[in-house]
Amino acid sequence: MLKLLELLKVKKVLVSDGALGTYLFKKGLQIGECPELWNLTNENEVFSIAKSYIDAGSDIIGTNSFGGNRLKLKRYGFEDKAFTINKTAAVQLRIT
């Protein structure tokens, strides 16, 4: 994958992903469920969403880690999994 500055030299406009939460709900995430935990429990589903953004032409893909901090994860009892959740989110996107 190209680094952001290299990509900006080649393209003037970059396309980013969006609506990750909406797609997680379409894949089965339930209201009140921890979306970031899906990085561990539903890796294939999260990866398929990211892959769909790439297939659609996105240049920039975000990770499923928006609420992957100890404070938010504590609401679900997963604060001790913050590192693993975020590392998994980043590794999922190492698409070659």
CYANA upper distance limits for C-alpha pairs under 8 A (distance plus 0.5 A):
  1 MET  CA     95 ILE  CA      8.48
  1 MET  CA     96 THR  CA      7.46
  2 LEU  CA      6 GLU  CA      6.69
  2 LEU  CA      7 LEU  CA      6.45
  3 LYS  CA      7 LEU  CA      6.66
  4 LEU  CA      8 LEU  CA      6.68
  5 LEU  CA      9 LYS  CA      6.96
  6 GLU  CA     10 VAL  CA      7.23
  7 LEU  CA     11 LYS  CA      6.55
  8 LEU  CA     12 LYS  CA      6.36
  8 LEU  CA     13 VAL  CA      8.05
  8 LEU  CA     14 LEU  CA      8.07
 14 LEU  CA     58 SER  CA      8.04
 14 LEU  CA     59 ASP  CA      6.29
 14 LEU  CA     60 ILE  CA      7.74
 15 VAL  CA     57 GLY  CA      7.71
 15 VAL  CA     58 SER  CA      5.35
 15 VAL  CA     59 ASP  CA      5.68
 15 VAL  CA     60 ILE  CA      6.84
 16 SER  CA     58 SER  CA      5.66
 16 SER  CA     59 ASP  CA      6.31
 16 SER  CA     60 ILE  CA      5.07
 16 SER  CA     61 ILE  CA      6.60
 17 ASP  CA     53 TYR  CA      6.40
 17 ASP  CA     58 SER  CA      6.43
 17 ASP  CA     59 ASP  CA      8.48
 17 ASP  CA     60 ILE  CA      6.87
 17 ASP  CA     61 ILE  CA      5.93
 17 ASP  CA     62 GLY  CA      7.35
 19 ALA  CA     23 TYR  CA      6.98
 20 LEU  CA     24 LEU  CA      6.71
 20 LEU  CA     49 ILE  CA      7.98
 20 LEU  CA     64 ASN  CA      8.00
 21 GLY  CA     25 PHE  CA      6.83
 21 GLY  CA     35 PRO  CA      8.10
 22 THR  CA     26 LYS  CA      6.85
 23 TYR  CA     27 LYS  CA      6.67
 23 TYR  CA     49 ILE  CA      7.50
 24 LEU  CA     28 GLY  CA      6.90
 24 LEU  CA     29 LEU  CA      5.98
 24 LEU  CA     35 PRO  CA      7.93
 24 LEU  CA     45 GLU  CA      8.44
 24 LEU  CA     46 VAL  CA      7.90
 25 PHE  CA     29 LEU  CA      4.96
 25 PHE  CA     30 GLN  CA      7.04
 27 LYS  CA     45 GLU  CA      7.45
 29 LEU  CA     33 GLU  CA      7.07
 29 LEU  CA     35 PRO  CA      7.48
 34 CYS  CA     38 TRP  CA      7.78
 34 CYS  CA     73 LEU  CA      8.18
 34 CYS  CA     76 TYR  CA      7.22
 35 PRO  CA     39 ASN  CA      8.42
 35 PRO  CA     64 ASN  CA      8.03
 36 GLU  CA     64 ASN  CA      6.42
 36 GLU  CA     65 SER  CA      6.20
 36 GLU  CA     66 PHE  CA      8.13
 36 GLU  CA     67 GLY  CA      7.23
 36 GLU  CA     68 GLY  CA      6.61
 36 GLU  CA     85 ILE  CA      7.13
 37 LEU  CA     41 THR  CA      6.82
 37 LEU  CA     85 ILE  CA      7.02
 38 TRP  CA     42 ASN  CA      5.24
 38 TRP  CA     43 GLU  CA      6.86
 38 TRP  CA     46 VAL  CA      7.51
 39 ASN  CA     43 GLU  CA      5.50
 39 ASN  CA     46 VAL  CA      7.02
 39 ASN  CA     64 ASN  CA      7.58
 39 ASN  CA     85 ILE  CA      6.58
 39 ASN  CA     88 THR  CA      6.66
 39 ASN  CA     89 ALA  CA      6.29
 40 LEU  CA     85 ILE  CA      7.06
 40 LEU  CA     88 THR  CA      7.58
 42 ASN  CA     46 VAL  CA      6.98
 43 GLU  CA     47 PHE  CA      6.54
 43 GLU  CA     92 GLN  CA      8.19
 44 ASN  CA     48 SER  CA      6.50
 45 GLU  CA     49 ILE  CA      6.95
 46 VAL  CA     50 ALA  CA      7.03
 46 VAL  CA     64 ASN  CA      8.03
 47 PHE  CA     51 LYS  CA      6.54
 47 PHE  CA     92 GLN  CA      6.64
 47 PHE  CA     93 LEU  CA      7.73
 48 SER  CA     52 SER  CA      6.57
 49 ILE  CA     53 TYR  CA      7.08
 50 ALA  CA     54 ILE  CA      7.08
 50 ALA  CA     61 ILE  CA      7.29
 50 ALA  CA     93 LEU  CA      7.64
 51 LYS  CA     55 ASP  CA      6.61
 52 SER  CA     56 ALA  CA      6.59
 53 TYR  CA     57 GLY  CA      6.96
 53 TYR  CA     58 SER  CA      5.94
 53 TYR  CA     61 ILE  CA      7.73
 54 ILE  CA     58 SER  CA      5.51
 54 ILE  CA     59 ASP  CA      7.63
 54 ILE  CA     61 ILE  CA      8.19
 61 ILE  CA     93 LEU  CA      8.29
 63 THR  CA     89 ALA  CA      6.02
 63 THR  CA     90 ALA  CA      6.63
 63 THR  CA     93 LEU  CA      7.69
 64 ASN  CA     86 ASN  CA      8.49
 64 ASN  CA     89 ALA  CA      6.23
 65 SER  CA     85 ILE  CA      8.02
 65 SER  CA     86 ASN  CA      6.39
 65 SER  CA     89 ALA  CA      6.87
 67 GLY  CA     72 LYS  CA      6.48
 67 GLY  CA     73 LEU  CA      7.63
 68 GLY  CA     72 LYS  CA      7.45
 68 GLY  CA     73 LEU  CA      6.93
 68 GLY  CA     82 ALA  CA      6.43
 68 GLY  CA     85 ILE  CA      7.39
 68 GLY  CA     86 ASN  CA      6.70
 69 ASN  CA     73 LEU  CA      6.52
 69 ASN  CA     79 GLU  CA      7.87
 69 ASN  CA     82 ALA  CA      6.43
 70 ARG  CA     74 LYS  CA      6.34
 70 ARG  CA     78 PHE  CA      8.19
 70 ARG  CA     79 GLU  CA      4.98
 70 ARG  CA     80 ASP  CA      7.75
 70 ARG  CA     82 ALA  CA      6.31
 71 LEU  CA     75 ARG  CA      7.80
 71 LEU  CA     79 GLU  CA      7.40
 72 LYS  CA     76 TYR  CA      8.19
 72 LYS  CA     79 GLU  CA      8.14
 73 LEU  CA     77 GLY  CA      6.83
 73 LEU  CA     78 PHE  CA      5.54
 73 LEU  CA     79 GLU  CA      5.24
 73 LEU  CA     82 ALA  CA      7.57
 74 LYS  CA     78 PHE  CA      6.04
 74 LYS  CA     79 GLU  CA      5.09
 78 PHE  CA     82 ALA  CA      7.50
 81 LYS  CA     85 ILE  CA      6.45
 82 ALA  CA     86 ASN  CA      6.63
 83 PHE  CA     87 LYS  CA      6.47
 84 THR  CA     88 THR  CA      6.45
 85 ILE  CA     89 ALA  CA      6.68
 86 ASN  CA     90 ALA  CA      6.81
 87 LYS  CA     91 VAL  CA      6.64
 88 THR  CA     92 GLN  CA      6.50
 89 ALA  CA     93 LEU  CA      7.49
 90 ALA  CA     94 ARG  CA      7.60
